[in-house]
Every structure is written in C-alpha cells, then in structure tokens.
Amino acid sequence: MAEVGATVLIIEARFYEDIADELMRGAVAALDARGVAHDRVTVPGALEIPIALSLAAHAGHFDGGSMYAGCIALGCVIRGETSHYDIVAQESARGLLRLGTEYSLPMGNGILTVDNRDQAWARASVDGKNKGGDAAAACLALMDLRAHFAQIGSE
C-alpha cells in the first residue's frame, strides 16, 4: 500500500480550465482518501505535460527516496477541425508512456481525448466517470506494486 506521507506530483494542463479543475478535484479526493499528499504544477496544454515530467525526472525528483513517489497527468484534448487533435493525443500519451517506463514511474494518465465538451464533462465530472480520480487510483496502484516488488526483493 502506498505509504502515508508519500507525495505525488500532479501535472495539470490548463487549456480547458473548467475541465482541468474538475479532473483535479477528483484526483485530489482520491489521494486524500489514501493519505497521500500532492504537489501541483501547471502547463498550458497536454503536449507540455511530458516535457514537465521530463524536467522533474531529470532534476532527480523521482530517484530513490526523493521528492515524489508518483505522477498524475491531467488535461483534456478536444477534437477540432484539423489533425492537431491526433498529434496532441498520440504524442502526449507516447511521451508519458516513454517516461514512465524509462524512469519506472508510477503514473496515472488522466488526459482526456474526446470529440466534444459534453464528452469531456461526462468523463471529468466527479459525479460522472471521475477520470481524475481514476488517474489517481492508477498511480496509487502502481505505487503499491512498486512497494510490493521492493518488499519481496528485500526478503
């Protein structure tokens, strides 16, 4: 189980501020329920999330007993009239996956990729699908798994 006193880094894209606020509300509630603290940094959009995570990782904030035990990415990409949606959705996910595996980071990806605002709200709403809470739950599950592997490795 993720240790009490652990801190998770939340990187939040603010392009759709109202949706970001609701994703954040769900993530924070899930972390609070487990007694896990969080720090929050914001970036303009979803493509900047992997860059911010890379900056934190290269600064050593995820090494060993360092500052952060995991990371949650929150944001929203809504399909528009151009192929920009496809690039942002694919590359933000690819960047997060690469960094997560490269640094063995417990991470929850809460970047919504939707066709319209109604879909975004249905997924972001704490009273709906609560994808912010789901992203936090994924991060916490991976933190638990890391602790499990560390424990059996020291027996």
C-alpha positions as CSV (number, residue, x, y, z in Angstrom):
1,M,0.0,0.0,0.0
2,A,1.3,3.5,-0.9
3,E,3.0,4.8,2.2
4,V,1.3,7.6,4.2
5,G,3.5,10.7,3.8
6,A,4.2,10.0,0.2
7,T,3.9,12.9,-2.2
8,V,2.6,12.6,-5.8
9,L,3.3,15.2,-8.5
10,I,0.2,16.3,-10.4
11,I,1.0,17.9,-13.8
12,E,-2.1,19.7,-15.0
13,A,-2.8,21.2,-18.5
14,R,-4.9,24.3,-18.1
15,F,-6.0,24.7,-21.7
16,Y,-9.6,23.9,-20.7
17,E,-9.6,25.4,-17.2
18,D,-13.0,24.3,-16.1
19,I,-12.4,20.7,-17.1
20,A,-8.9,20.7,-15.6
21,D,-10.4,22.0,-12.3
22,E,-12.9,19.0,-12.2
23,L,-10.2,16.5,-13.1
24,M,-8.1,17.9,-10.3
25,R,-10.9,17.7,-7.8
26,G,-11.3,14.0,-8.5
27,A,-7.6,13.3,-8.3
28,V,-7.1,15.2,-5.0
29,A,-10.1,13.4,-3.4
30,A,-8.6,10.0,-4.3
31,L,-5.2,11.0,-3.0
32,D,-6.7,12.5,0.2
33,A,-8.7,9.3,0.8
34,R,-5.3,7.3,0.9
35,G,-3.4,10.0,2.9
36,V,-1.1,10.8,0.0
37,A,0.0,14.4,-0.4
38,H,0.4,16.1,-3.7
39,D,2.2,19.0,-5.4
40,R,0.7,20.6,-8.4
41,V,2.4,22.2,-11.4
42,T,0.5,23.6,-14.3
43,V,1.3,23.7,-18.0
44,P,-0.5,25.3,-20.9
45,G,-1.6,22.2,-22.7
46,A,-1.4,18.4,-23.0
47,L,1.8,18.4,-25.1
48,E,3.6,20.2,-22.4
49,I,2.8,17.5,-19.7
50,P,5.5,15.0,-20.8
51,I,8.0,17.9,-21.0
52,A,7.2,19.0,-17.5
53,L,7.5,15.4,-16.3
54,S,10.8,15.0,-18.1
55,L,12.1,18.2,-16.4
56,A,11.1,16.8,-13.0
57,A,12.7,13.4,-13.7
58,H,15.9,14.8,-15.0
59,A,16.1,17.0,-11.9
60,G,16.1,13.8,-9.8
61,H,12.7,14.3,-8.3
62,F,11.8,10.6,-8.7
63,D,15.1,9.0,-7.9
64,G,15.1,6.6,-4.9
65,G,13.8,8.2,-1.8
66,S,13.4,11.6,-3.4
67,M,10.6,14.1,-3.5
68,Y,7.9,12.3,-5.5
69,A,6.6,8.8,-5.3
70,G,4.5,9.0,-8.4
71,C,2.9,11.3,-11.0
72,I,-0.6,12.1,-12.3
73,A,-1.1,13.8,-15.7
74,L,-4.4,15.7,-16.1
75,G,-5.7,17.5,-19.1
76,C,-8.1,17.4,-22.0
77,V,-7.8,17.3,-25.8
78,I,-11.0,18.0,-27.7
79,R,-11.2,17.1,-31.4
80,G,-11.3,20.1,-33.7
81,E,-11.4,20.7,-37.4
82,T,-7.7,19.8,-38.1
83,S,-5.4,16.9,-37.4
84,H,-3.8,18.7,-34.5
85,Y,-6.0,16.7,-32.1
86,D,-4.5,13.4,-33.4
87,I,-0.9,14.7,-32.9
88,V,-1.6,16.1,-29.4
89,A,-3.5,13.0,-28.2
90,Q,-0.9,10.5,-29.6
91,E,2.2,12.4,-28.7
92,S,1.2,13.3,-25.2
93,A,0.3,9.6,-24.5
94,R,3.5,8.4,-26.2
95,G,5.7,10.8,-24.2
96,L,4.1,9.8,-20.9
97,L,4.5,6.1,-21.6
98,R,8.1,6.5,-22.6
99,L,9.0,8.5,-19.5
100,G,7.0,6.1,-17.2
101,T,8.9,3.1,-18.5
102,E,12.3,4.9,-18.7
103,Y,12.2,6.1,-15.1
104,S,9.9,3.3,-13.7
105,L,7.4,6.0,-12.6
106,P,4.1,5.1,-11.0
107,M,1.8,7.2,-13.1
108,G,-1.8,7.8,-13.8
109,N,-2.7,9.2,-17.2
110,G,-5.8,11.4,-16.9
111,I,-5.5,13.2,-20.2
112,L,-9.0,13.1,-21.7
113,T,-9.2,12.7,-25.5
114,V,-12.8,13.4,-26.6
115,D,-14.8,14.7,-29.5
116,N,-16.6,17.5,-27.7
117,R,-17.1,19.3,-24.4
118,D,-20.1,17.2,-23.4
119,Q,-17.9,14.1,-23.5
120,A,-15.2,15.9,-21.6
121,W,-17.6,16.9,-18.8
122,A,-19.1,13.4,-18.6
123,R,-15.6,12.0,-18.1
124,A,-14.2,14.7,-15.9
125,S,-17.2,15.1,-13.6
126,V,-16.6,13.8,-10.1
127,D,-20.2,12.7,-10.1
128,G,-19.8,11.1,-13.5
129,K,-16.9,9.0,-14.7
130,N,-14.4,10.8,-12.5
131,K,-11.3,10.2,-14.7
132,G,-9.2,12.4,-12.4
133,G,-10.0,10.0,-9.6
134,D,-9.3,7.1,-11.9
135,A,-5.9,8.5,-12.8
136,A,-5.0,8.9,-9.2
137,A,-6.2,5.4,-8.5
138,A,-3.9,4.1,-11.3
139,C,-0.9,6.0,-9.9
140,L,-1.6,4.6,-6.4
141,A,-2.0,1.1,-7.7
142,L,1.4,1.3,-9.3
143,M,2.9,2.8,-6.2
144,D,1.6,-0.2,-4.3
145,L,3.0,-2.6,-6.9
146,R,6.4,-0.9,-6.6
147,A,6.3,-1.3,-2.8
148,H,5.4,-5.0,-3.3
149,F,8.3,-5.6,-5.6
150,A,10.6,-3.8,-3.3
151,Q,9.4,-5.9,-0.3
152,I,9.8,-9.2,-2.0
153,G,13.2,-8.1,-3.3
154,S,14.5,-7.5,0.2
155,E,13.3,-10.8,1.7
